[in-house]
Amino acid sequence: MQKINWASVPEEQVNPKMKRKFIYGEKVMIARMEFQDGFTVPWHSHDNEQITEVIEGMLRFWFDHNEENYIDLLPGDSIIIPGNKPHKALMIGKVIETDTFAPPRQDWINSSDDYLRK
């Protein structure tokens, strides 16, 4: 076992509007992220189950390639996204949030998450 303090976890500037830190074990990953207003996470899906919790700002999600209906998350709100569910997100205001993934996101670990690096 290893004790981890978030202050010691390296922060990655993924793109000009997104920063993240993450820790992971064999079966789960927790990421702390900060986004600037207006950043859009493009349509994507992944095998991993995802739980998102908003700490600051507003996060708007769309699902299943349907841009007519959306769900807004405010501070204190969480959502559980099943694996392989297509989704897209818009940051409204500065957004601070945590994502928990099971299993860990290998594309984040090996930096092959090109959809976020544009």
C-alpha positions as CSV (number, residue, x, y, z in Angstrom):
1,M,0.0,0.0,0.0
2,Q,1.1,3.5,-0.7
3,K,-0.1,6.8,0.9
4,I,-0.7,9.5,-1.7
5,N,-1.3,13.2,-1.2
6,W,-2.8,15.0,-4.2
7,A,-0.3,17.9,-3.8
8,S,2.4,15.4,-4.8
9,V,0.7,14.1,-7.9
10,P,2.0,15.6,-11.1
11,E,-0.4,17.8,-13.0
12,E,-0.7,17.4,-16.7
13,Q,-1.6,20.2,-19.1
14,V,-3.5,18.0,-21.6
15,N,-4.5,21.0,-23.8
16,P,-4.7,24.8,-23.3
17,K,-8.1,24.5,-21.5
18,M,-7.6,21.2,-19.5
19,K,-5.4,20.1,-16.6
20,R,-5.6,16.8,-14.8
21,K,-4.0,14.7,-12.1
22,F,-4.8,11.0,-11.7
23,I,-4.0,8.1,-9.5
24,Y,-4.8,4.5,-10.2
25,G,-4.5,1.0,-8.9
26,E,-5.2,-2.3,-10.6
27,K,-9.0,-1.9,-10.8
28,V,-9.9,1.8,-10.4
29,M,-8.6,5.3,-11.4
30,I,-9.5,8.7,-9.9
31,A,-8.8,11.9,-11.8
32,R,-9.0,15.5,-10.6
33,M,-9.5,17.9,-13.5
34,E,-9.8,21.6,-14.1
35,F,-11.3,23.1,-17.3
36,Q,-11.6,26.6,-18.7
37,D,-15.0,27.9,-19.7
38,G,-16.2,26.7,-23.1
39,F,-14.0,23.6,-23.4
40,T,-15.8,20.7,-25.1
41,V,-14.9,17.1,-24.6
42,P,-15.8,15.7,-28.1
43,W,-18.0,12.6,-28.7
44,H,-16.3,9.5,-27.4
45,S,-16.9,6.3,-25.6
46,H,-14.7,3.9,-23.6
47,D,-15.1,0.4,-22.1
48,N,-14.6,2.0,-18.6
49,E,-17.5,2.7,-16.3
50,Q,-17.3,6.4,-15.3
51,I,-18.6,8.4,-12.3
52,T,-18.3,12.2,-12.6
53,E,-18.7,14.6,-9.7
54,V,-18.8,18.4,-10.2
55,I,-17.0,20.5,-7.6
56,E,-17.2,23.9,-9.2
57,G,-18.9,25.3,-12.3
58,M,-21.4,23.6,-14.6
59,L,-20.9,20.5,-16.8
60,R,-23.3,19.7,-19.6
61,F,-23.5,16.1,-20.9
62,W,-25.1,14.7,-24.1
63,F,-25.5,11.0,-24.6
64,D,-25.9,8.6,-27.5
65,H,-25.1,11.2,-30.2
66,N,-28.3,13.1,-29.4
67,E,-27.6,16.8,-29.1
68,E,-31.2,17.8,-28.5
69,N,-31.3,16.5,-24.9
70,Y,-28.7,17.2,-22.3
71,I,-28.1,16.8,-18.5
72,D,-26.5,19.7,-16.6
73,L,-24.5,18.9,-13.5
74,L,-23.9,21.6,-10.8
75,P,-21.6,21.5,-7.8
76,G,-22.4,18.4,-5.7
77,D,-24.0,16.6,-8.6
78,S,-22.7,13.3,-9.9
79,I,-23.6,11.0,-12.8
80,I,-22.7,7.4,-13.5
81,I,-21.9,6.7,-17.2
82,P,-21.9,3.0,-18.2
83,G,-19.1,1.6,-20.3
84,N,-19.3,2.1,-24.0
85,K,-22.0,4.8,-23.7
86,P,-21.2,7.6,-26.3
87,H,-21.0,11.0,-24.5
88,K,-19.9,14.6,-25.0
89,A,-19.5,17.4,-22.5
90,L,-19.3,21.2,-22.4
91,M,-17.7,23.2,-19.6
92,I,-19.8,26.2,-18.5
93,G,-17.7,28.5,-16.4
94,K,-14.5,27.3,-14.9
95,V,-15.1,23.6,-14.0
96,I,-13.4,21.5,-11.4
97,E,-14.5,17.9,-11.2
98,T,-13.4,14.4,-10.4
99,D,-13.9,11.3,-12.6
100,T,-13.6,7.8,-11.3
101,F,-13.0,5.0,-13.8
102,A,-13.2,1.2,-13.6
103,P,-11.0,-0.2,-14.9
104,P,-8.3,2.5,-15.2
105,R,-8.1,4.4,-18.5
106,Q,-5.1,2.9,-20.3
107,D,-5.3,5.7,-22.9
108,W,-4.7,8.3,-20.2
109,I,-1.9,6.3,-18.6
110,N,0.0,6.0,-21.9
111,S,-1.1,9.4,-23.3
112,S,-2.9,8.0,-26.4
113,D,-6.1,10.0,-25.6
114,D,-5.7,12.1,-28.8
115,Y,-9.3,13.3,-28.7
116,L,-8.5,15.4,-25.7
117,R,-5.1,16.7,-26.9
118,K,-6.4,19.0,-29.6
